[in-house]
Amino acid sequence: MTKEEPFSATFKLDKETKNTIRYAEEAEERRPIVGMVYVDKYELPKPYPEKIRVTIEPLVDLPPKVRQRV
């Protein structure tokens, strides 16, 4: 992975709170890059997914003002 390329990580359901589901990054052979992700439970299907994938993609072609809002 380079800083200009998208990065995807898999997250495993870690904890349910009152309004969110916390997912922990699965990073066995490397250090975690994101760590934890909190998702509003009302945006997830039931039963809550045991695993999710998150992709981070740099938006290098957008003007700085737009990039800050994303």
Buried (B, 14 or more C-beta within 10 A) or exposed (E): EEEEEEBEBEBEBEEEEEEBBBBBBEBEEEEEEBEEBEBEBEEBEEEEBEEBEBEEEEEEEEEEEEEEEE
